[in-house]
């Protein structure tokens, strides 16, 4: 096989991979928007301080449950 043929096959394979990644990222973005909207609804219903629902950080909990000095203990 000529070197130019190998290079052409390489270019076609790279173009195929990039096309697949662009198509895949478009579907992931739409799913991310749905999840973000759901999380926003949950945080507003529970009156949380931010979008961090599952965190071990004590200062990201509800303000009535948070220790004000816990941010300086981590």
C-alpha positions as CSV (number, residue, x, y, z in Angstrom):
1,X,0.0,0.0,0.0
2,X,1.2,3.5,-0.8
3,X,1.9,5.9,2.0
4,X,-0.7,8.3,0.6
5,X,-3.4,5.5,0.8
6,X,-2.5,4.9,4.4
7,X,-2.7,8.6,5.2
8,X,-6.1,8.8,3.4
9,X,-7.5,5.9,5.4
10,X,-6.2,7.6,8.6
11,X,-7.9,10.8,7.6
12,X,-11.2,9.1,6.9
13,X,-11.0,7.2,10.2
14,X,-10.3,10.4,12.1
15,X,-13.2,12.2,10.4
16,X,-15.5,9.3,11.3
17,X,-14.5,9.4,14.9
18,X,-14.9,13.1,15.1
19,X,-18.3,12.9,13.5
20,X,-19.4,10.3,15.9
21,X,-18.2,12.3,18.9
22,X,-20.1,15.4,17.6
23,X,-23.3,13.5,17.2
24,X,-22.9,11.8,20.6
25,X,-22.2,15.1,22.3
26,X,-25.4,16.7,20.8
27,X,-27.6,14.0,22.4
28,X,-25.7,14.2,25.7
29,X,-26.3,18.0,25.9
30,X,-30.1,17.5,25.5
31,X,-30.1,14.9,28.2
32,X,-28.0,17.2,30.5
33,X,-30.6,20.0,30.1
34,X,-33.4,17.7,31.2
35,X,-31.4,16.5,34.3
36,X,-30.4,20.1,35.1
37,X,-34.0,21.2,35.1
38,X,-35.0,18.3,37.3
39,X,-32.2,19.1,39.8
40,X,-33.2,22.7,39.8
41,X,-36.8,21.8,40.7
42,X,-35.6,19.5,43.5
43,X,-33.3,22.1,45.0
44,X,-36.0,24.8,44.9
45,X,-38.6,22.4,46.5
46,X,-36.2,21.4,49.3
47,X,-34.8,25.0,49.6
48,X,-31.2,23.9,49.4
49,X,-28.4,26.4,49.1
50,X,-27.0,25.1,45.8
51,X,-27.3,22.3,43.3
52,X,-25.1,20.0,45.3
53,X,-27.5,17.3,46.4
54,X,-25.1,14.6,47.3
55,X,-21.9,15.9,49.0
56,X,-20.0,15.0,52.1
57,X,-19.2,18.6,52.7
58,X,-21.1,19.7,55.8
59,X,-21.4,23.4,54.7
60,X,-23.4,22.5,51.6
61,X,-26.4,21.2,53.6
62,X,-29.5,23.2,54.4
63,X,-28.7,26.4,56.3
64,X,-30.6,25.3,59.4
65,X,-28.5,22.1,59.6
66,X,-25.1,23.5,58.7
67,X,-22.4,24.2,61.2
68,X,-21.1,27.7,60.4
69,X,-17.5,26.8,61.2
70,X,-17.4,23.5,59.3
71,X,-16.0,25.2,56.2
72,X,-12.8,25.8,58.0
73,X,-12.5,22.3,59.4
74,X,-12.1,20.4,56.0
